[in-house]
Amino acid sequence: GTSSPEIFVAVLSSWEGKSDLAVGNVVGSNISNILLILGFSAVIAPLVVSRQLVRLEIPLMIGISFLLMLMGIDGKLGKLDGLILCAGAVIYTFLTIYKSRQENQRSQSEANQEQGNTSSNQGFRQTLMQVGMIVIGMVMLLLGSGWLIDGAVKVAQILGVGELIIGLTIVAIGTSLPELATSVAATIRGERDLAVGNAIGSNIFNILLVLGLSGLIAPNGVIVPSPALHFDIPVMIAVAIACLPIFFSGYRIARWEGFLFLGYYIAYTLYLFLHATEHNALAAFSEIMLTFVMPLTVITLVIVALRAFNSNNSN
């Protein structure tokens, strides 16, 4: 559901031959889902991470991120790549539905017994209304995606930067707004595990379904830009891997970790624009990040991982 904007934007971009926007949208959205959305949500309130996410979804997210990089080594995602990714999306969807039905079988049966047959007509009308709203929403998404793509191209021309940069930042943030709204609302309601699951699940679908459909629909395949293959996709993988030690630390994301995520997202976005505009501050900024910030972060993550490992062993 929350990946619908990414689907429409990426598919339309691929069909129109704007592969930089399509790839940038997905990769940038996956980075922002972790660093921006989970970071902002954790600042509001520490987030809870379910054990299943750590054992299944996060390793899966890391695995398919590596798969995307391997598929893009030849410079594009072709029909076969798209078919493989879409097949993975179908399998993951069925497994998720099966698991959800198993977990909620008891509560659903009890609720059905209480409702009885008195609400059948009302339920039918509600279903029709929901289907109608879905259709209207899809039409609006289609129109909005076209406007977003046209606007993104014009912004890139005005700023003098490539479409990949706009896709990684402005378009990615725009298409990630549903994830942001869902995660923040879940955090405020106290459903803090839902906030994390929403972001991780969206990342999985972005790669499997969004890029899969784009690869199938694009007339000549989705061209994977060299900068994305050599920098942005590795950053996406690094962000996914960084989730493991943080999530293992008591199966929660603390506020200070949320601030850390936000800080890195700001630094990543700033680097993209400094590099794209060839700003004079790029060299100094890169040196600070490489010689101070990155090593300090690695040390912090190692300490957090070791503490979590020792804590789990003692329990």
Wavefront OBJ file of the C-alpha trace (Angstrom):
o trace
v 0.000 0.000 0.000
v 2.581 2.586 1.053
v 4.800 1.541 -1.892
v 2.140 2.551 -4.443
v 3.701 5.982 -5.197
v 7.070 4.345 -5.850
v 5.405 1.836 -8.193
v 3.677 4.476 -10.306
v 6.655 6.844 -10.441
v 9.203 4.120 -11.236
v 7.039 2.360 -13.831
v 6.112 5.595 -15.621
v 9.722 6.793 -15.526
v 10.954 3.486 -16.940
v 8.336 3.500 -19.689
v 9.371 7.041 -20.691
v 13.053 6.085 -20.698
v 13.931 8.050 -17.543
v 15.796 5.214 -15.830
v 17.789 7.592 -13.614
v 14.562 8.735 -11.957
v 13.257 5.181 -11.584
v 16.414 3.781 -9.980
v 17.033 6.925 -7.941
v 13.468 6.859 -6.645
v 13.740 3.284 -5.343
v 17.269 3.514 -3.935
v 16.641 6.939 -2.407
v 13.323 5.801 -0.954
v 14.958 2.770 0.684
v 17.643 4.965 2.229
v 15.116 7.536 3.451
v 12.811 4.826 4.860
v 15.557 3.755 7.266
v 17.506 6.913 7.990
v 14.793 9.564 7.711
v 11.536 7.818 8.597
v 12.761 5.424 11.297
v 15.117 8.110 12.570
v 12.335 10.677 12.890
v 9.951 8.130 14.422
v 12.579 7.024 16.972
v 13.149 10.639 17.996
v 9.423 10.895 18.779
v 9.531 7.690 20.855
v 11.944 4.723 21.030
v 10.822 2.065 18.555
v 10.250 -1.615 19.252
v 11.693 -4.181 16.842
v 10.068 -7.612 16.654
v 12.340 -10.654 16.695
v 10.846 -11.862 13.432
v 12.006 -8.686 11.672
v 15.571 -9.272 12.855
v 15.490 -12.965 11.942
v 13.655 -12.803 8.603
v 12.766 -9.439 7.061
v 16.022 -7.579 7.710
v 18.276 -10.396 6.395
v 15.917 -10.609 3.398
v 16.202 -6.854 2.840
v 19.999 -7.114 2.951
v 20.009 -10.130 0.629
v 17.838 -8.595 -2.087
v 19.848 -5.358 -1.853
v 22.964 -7.357 -2.749
v 20.946 -9.114 -5.466
v 20.024 -5.745 -6.966
v 23.685 -4.734 -7.107
v 24.603 -8.029 -8.782
v 21.805 -7.641 -11.336
v 22.950 -4.100 -12.099
v 26.595 -4.970 -12.745
v 25.901 -5.277 -16.479
v 24.423 -1.771 -16.461
v 20.719 -2.541 -16.666
v 17.796 -4.545 -15.326
v 16.362 -6.556 -18.197
v 13.191 -8.590 -18.636
v 14.658 -11.651 -16.916
v 15.806 -9.567 -13.954
v 12.356 -8.019 -13.691
v 10.700 -11.440 -13.864
v 12.918 -12.801 -11.081
v 12.234 -9.794 -8.862
v 8.469 -9.949 -9.476
v 8.456 -13.679 -8.706
v 10.223 -12.891 -5.446
v 7.584 -10.264 -4.659
v 4.779 -12.783 -5.245
v 6.445 -15.410 -3.039
v 7.120 -12.880 -0.280
v 3.531 -11.621 -0.442
v 2.055 -15.123 -0.108
v 4.411 -15.962 2.768
v 3.478 -12.729 4.534
v -0.254 -13.375 4.088
v 0.099 -16.978 5.270
v 2.061 -15.930 8.334
v -0.396 -13.143 9.134
v -3.369 -15.514 8.871
v -1.711 -17.986 11.196
v -1.025 -15.310 13.792
v -4.493 -13.753 13.650
v -6.613 -16.880 13.140
v -7.889 -17.049 16.712
v -8.730 -13.369 17.077
v -10.465 -13.299 13.695
v -12.661 -16.309 14.492
v -13.725 -14.761 17.785
v -14.577 -11.468 16.097
v -16.606 -13.231 13.404
v -18.638 -15.097 16.032
v -19.504 -11.860 17.805
v -20.513 -10.030 14.617
v -22.799 -12.808 13.309
v -24.879 -12.223 10.210
v -26.477 -8.904 11.200
v -23.684 -6.827 9.710
v -23.431 -8.627 6.335
v -25.260 -5.911 4.343
v -23.327 -3.150 6.029
v -20.077 -5.008 5.376
v -20.942 -5.345 1.667
v -21.583 -1.602 1.343
v -18.350 -0.822 3.145
v -16.467 -3.148 0.806
v -17.918 -1.417 -2.269
v -17.019 1.965 -0.822
v -13.455 0.856 -0.110
v -13.061 -0.570 -3.619
v -14.317 2.717 -5.066
v -11.865 4.701 -2.964
v -9.027 2.424 -4.096
v -9.925 3.006 -7.759
v -10.106 6.773 -7.251
v -6.813 6.691 -5.364
v -5.117 4.745 -8.163
v -6.300 7.267 -10.762
v -5.042 10.160 -8.644
v -1.718 8.376 -8.128
v -1.358 7.905 -11.880
v -1.995 11.589 -12.554
v 0.159 12.731 -9.641
v 3.047 10.487 -10.663
v 3.094 12.009 -14.138
v 3.145 15.510 -12.677
v 5.873 14.537 -10.221
v 8.082 13.144 -12.991
v 7.633 16.241 -15.172
v 8.323 18.508 -12.205
v 11.399 16.520 -11.201
v 12.885 16.820 -14.692
v 12.313 20.588 -14.681
v 13.858 20.949 -11.209
v 16.918 18.995 -12.355
v 17.283 21.318 -15.338
v 16.902 24.443 -13.200
v 19.411 23.296 -10.569
v 21.796 21.940 -13.160
v 21.968 18.482 -11.583
v 21.221 15.040 -12.969
v 17.861 13.299 -12.755
v 19.474 10.620 -10.568
v 20.150 13.188 -7.816
v 16.569 14.463 -7.950
v 15.277 10.889 -7.860
v 17.454 10.051 -4.857
v 16.289 13.093 -2.891
v 13.198 15.104 -3.819
v 11.291 12.329 -5.606
v 12.324 9.712 -3.029
v 11.133 11.863 -0.133
v 7.898 12.655 -1.961
v 7.068 9.016 -2.650
v 8.064 8.074 0.919
v 5.500 10.401 2.504
v 2.951 7.552 2.981
v 5.590 5.543 4.875
v 6.433 8.614 6.949
v 2.787 9.281 7.813
v 2.130 5.614 8.642
v 5.240 5.200 10.799
v 4.771 8.463 12.702
v 1.069 7.735 13.295
v 1.897 4.218 14.503
v 4.565 5.606 16.839
v 2.188 8.168 18.319
v -0.490 5.473 18.829
v 2.037 3.305 20.645
v 2.227 0.699 17.859
v 5.974 1.167 17.604
v 6.702 -2.262 16.131
v 4.346 -1.439 13.241
v 6.414 1.654 12.432
v 9.543 -0.461 11.955
v 7.773 -3.232 10.054
v 6.226 -0.701 7.681
v 9.611 0.739 6.701
v 11.344 -2.629 6.301
v 8.454 -4.147 4.343
v 8.333 -1.133 2.052
v 12.047 -1.497 1.297
v 11.577 -5.145 0.361
v 8.673 -4.369 -1.975
v 10.497 -1.401 -3.504
v 13.243 -3.674 -4.804
v 11.211 -6.772 -5.629
v 7.975 -5.313 -6.974
v 8.764 -1.736 -8.019
v 12.023 -2.441 -9.848
v 10.679 -5.807 -10.995
v 7.707 -4.211 -12.749
v 9.946 -1.466 -14.109
v 12.290 -4.044 -15.623
v 9.393 -5.867 -17.272
v 7.700 -2.747 -18.627
v 10.698 -0.677 -19.772
v 11.093 -1.181 -23.546
v 14.885 -1.515 -23.370
v 15.253 -2.435 -19.719
v 16.019 -0.152 -16.794
v 19.457 1.405 -17.171
v 21.330 1.384 -13.850
v 23.441 4.574 -13.680
v 27.102 4.007 -12.875
v 27.080 6.487 -9.922
v 24.146 4.613 -8.387
v 25.857 1.249 -8.847
v 29.166 2.392 -7.353
v 27.915 4.689 -4.573
v 24.191 4.936 -3.834
v 23.342 1.221 -3.955
v 26.343 0.387 -1.689
v 25.101 3.116 0.682
v 21.660 1.483 0.637
v 23.267 -1.874 1.469
v 25.382 -0.329 4.244
v 22.290 1.283 5.773
v 20.470 -2.071 5.665
v 23.402 -3.874 7.305
v 23.690 -1.157 9.962
v 20.153 -2.042 11.066
v 21.271 -5.414 12.446
v 23.505 -4.287 15.345
v 21.160 -1.420 16.198
v 18.044 -3.598 16.133
v 19.796 -6.349 18.109
v 20.474 -3.945 20.986
v 17.451 -4.865 23.071
v 15.277 -5.132 19.943
v 14.605 -1.404 19.994
v 15.742 1.815 18.347
v 16.645 4.367 21.004
v 16.296 8.122 20.590
v 20.036 8.648 20.217
v 20.035 6.074 17.420
v 17.179 7.974 15.783
v 19.247 11.166 15.901
v 22.164 9.191 14.427
v 19.971 8.034 11.532
v 18.744 11.583 10.874
v 22.272 12.969 10.996
v 23.457 10.474 8.431
v 20.536 11.198 6.132
v 21.319 14.909 6.224
v 25.005 14.166 5.570
v 24.154 11.834 2.664
v 21.811 14.364 1.046
v 24.315 17.175 1.521
v 27.059 15.084 -0.079
v 24.879 14.351 -3.110
v 24.264 18.027 -3.821
v 27.864 19.068 -3.091
v 29.089 16.399 -5.492
v 26.485 17.180 -8.156
v 27.264 20.913 -8.111
v 31.038 20.381 -7.700
v 31.024 22.690 -4.686
v 34.331 23.812 -3.174
v 33.324 22.405 0.227
v 33.077 18.850 -1.118
v 36.711 17.916 -0.397
v 36.624 19.123 3.212
v 33.227 17.532 3.826
v 34.369 14.185 2.405
v 37.546 14.235 4.503
v 35.600 14.867 7.722
v 33.163 12.063 6.919
v 35.877 9.544 5.996
v 38.425 10.309 8.722
v 36.153 11.063 11.675
v 32.432 10.391 11.330
v 32.534 7.011 9.563
v 35.203 5.398 11.806
v 33.427 6.666 14.926
v 30.145 5.222 13.690
v 31.717 1.842 12.895
v 33.240 1.689 16.385
v 29.875 2.615 17.928
v 28.026 -0.067 15.937
v 30.611 -2.703 16.867
v 30.280 -1.830 20.565
v 26.474 -1.913 20.329
v 26.597 -5.284 18.544
v 29.008 -6.790 21.095
v 26.897 -5.576 24.015
v 23.751 -7.002 22.429
v 25.524 -10.309 21.702
v 26.805 -10.615 25.277
v 23.388 -9.692 26.658
v 21.643 -12.344 24.551
v 24.171 -15.003 25.591
v 23.781 -14.175 29.278
v 20.006 -14.516 28.978
l 1 2 3 4 5 6 7 8 9 10 11 12 13 14 15 16 17 18 19 20 21 22 23 24 25 26 27 28 29 30 31 32 33 34 35 36 37 38 39 40 41 42 43 44 45 46 47 48 49 50 51 52 53 54 55 56 57 58 59 60 61 62 63 64 65 66 67 68 69 70 71 72 73 74 75 76 77 78 79 80 81 82 83 84 85 86 87 88 89 90 91 92 93 94 95 96 97 98 99 100 101 102 103 104 105 106 107 108 109 110 111 112 113 114 115 116 117 118 119 120 121 122 123 124 125 126 127 128 129 130 131 132 133 134 135 136 137 138 139 140 141 142 143 144 145 146 147 148 149 150 151 152 153 154 155 156 157 158 159 160 161 162 163 164 165 166 167 168 169 170 171 172 173 174 175 176 177 178 179 180 181 182 183 184 185 186 187 188 189 190 191 192 193 194 195 196 197 198 199 200 201 202 203 204 205 206 207 208 209 210 211 212 213 214 215 216 217 218 219 220 221 222 223 224 225 226 227 228 229 230 231 232 233 234 235 236 237 238 239 240 241 242 243 244 245 246 247 248 249 250 251 252 253 254 255 256 257 258 259 260 261 262 263 264 265 266 267 268 269 270 271 272 273 274 275 276 277 278 279 280 281 282 283 284 285 286 287 288 289 290 291 292 293 294 295 296 297 298 299 300 301 302 303 304 305 306 307 308 309 310 311 312 313 314 315
